[in-house]
Amino acid sequence: MRNRTVGINIRVTVTEKKKVTMLARKCGLSLSEYLRQRALGYEPGGHPPMEVFDVLDKLDEIAEQCSAQTGAAIYAQTDRMRDLLIGCN
């Protein structure tokens, strides 16, 4: 772990702080980590809403009701979508 001992202070408007805080939260990062990544040229990815994963879980439930071949095809696609969603960060 890095030993971060030096601070950088910047001034922003209330609106700017709210926006940056919201963007950091969407990426699952602290405000400091979000700003650090942006300043160093990284573009943090956002997290998809939990409802997206709920839909994929529901598709898995539907797959259980299908024939083995159809169910396997649905499972393969939902697994692929989960991998893409999780790997987007």
N, C-alpha and C positions, 0 to 999 in steps of 0.2 A: 504494500500500500504506500502511496506517495505521502510525503510529509508536507502538506500544504500549510504554509505559515504566513504567506503574503496575501493581503487582500487588495481588491480593486473595487473602488467605490464609483458608482455612476448615479446620475440623477435622471429620473424619468417622471412622467406625469402619472397620475393615478390610473388613468385609462391605459397607458402603456404597461404599467405594472400588472394590471388585471389581465391584459391580453397575454403578456409573456408568461405569467403564472398559469393561465389556462392552457397555453401551448405546452408548458413543461408537464403539467398534470396529465394531458392527453398522451404524452410520451412515457408516462410513468417515471419521470425524473424529478429530482428536487430542482428548485429554481436555479441554484448555483450550478448543478451539474448540467442543466439545460443550457445555461448561458456559456459555460465553459466549452461544451461541445460545439455550440454555434460559433463561438469566437475562434475555435481552432479549425473551423472548416467542415465539421461533421454536420450531417443532417439527421437528427434523431427521428426515428419512425414513430408513428402513433400506434396505440393499442386499439384493436377493434373492440366495439362494445360487447359486453358479456352476452347480449341477446343473440349475437351472431353464433356463438358457441352453443347457446340453447337450441337454436334452429338445427345445428349440426347434430346435436344429441337427439332431437326429435326425428331427424332423418335416419339415425341409427336405429331408433325404436321401430320405425316403419320398415327398415331393412329386415328386422327380426321376423316380420310378418310375411315376408316375400319368400319366393323359392330360394334355394341355396345359391343358384347361379346369380339371380338378380340381387339377392342380399349381399353377396360377395362384391358385386360391381358397385353397389351403393356404398358399402363400407370402404372400398378402395378410394372412391371419390371423396367421401367425407374425411378420410384420413389425409388425403392429398390436400384438401382445403385447409385442414387444421395446420398441417405442416407449413403451408404457404402463409397462413395468418400469423403463426407464431414466429416464423423466420423473417417476417417483414421488419423487425426492429433492427 
